[in-house]
Amino acid sequence: ALAQRQHWSGKLSVRIDDEPVRYFSAGFELRGQPNSGEMQLFSPLGSTVALVRWSPGRAWLQTAEQQRDFPDLGSLTRELMGEDIPVQALFDWLQGRPYELAPYQRHADGFEQLGWQVELRRFAGGLLVARRLNPAGAEPLAVLRLALDRP
């Protein structure tokens, strides 16, 4: 197994092309590993708006108002950001490679995995862009952007 980096920070945004268009954006810090970790989300002024934590079989969301449990990370991110974001895959995606626990297809400028097209064209500059593929036209297309802070 490749050595896992365990900490990233930057800005993330999710745009969902629904009617009307929905948008979520926050500063983030991601720590841990795919099976157990946490993601802290910050407002533009730097205050924590949410803390997302997960471990096998469990995911929970802590906000100023409450803590809530979810059966999995997908349902938590759908509630929080409007789309099922593959947070566990981000540990590999943010290193410019496919998530090791799921099948993928390579493309000229990235790869396709978990229903997302991951574009690495601007990855060297610290930008990862993933587009939600729309197989049946039923789901709104989403675009996830992660702009990493420079180390």
ZIQUIQUI-V296775 format. One line per field, one symbol per residue. ss: DSSP state (H for helix, E for strand, - for the rest). phi: phi as a letter, one per 20 degrees, with the letter a starting at -180 (. if undefined). A space follows every 10 residues. Layout:
ss: ???
phi: ???
This chain:
ss: ------EEEE EEEEEE---- -EEEEEEEEE EEE--EEEEE EE-----EEE EEEEE--EEE EE----EEEE --HHHHHHHH H-----HHHH HHH------- ---EEEE--E EEE--EEEE- --HHH-EEEE EE-------- -EEEEEEE-- -
phi: .ffefcbcbr ccbcddeddf fdbcbafbcd cobgeaabcd dcfgenefeb cdcbbgmbbb cdcgeadcec fbfffffffe dnbfefgfff fegfdmbfff ebfbcfcgcq bdblncdedd gdfgenddcc dffdfdmeef fccdccdeff f
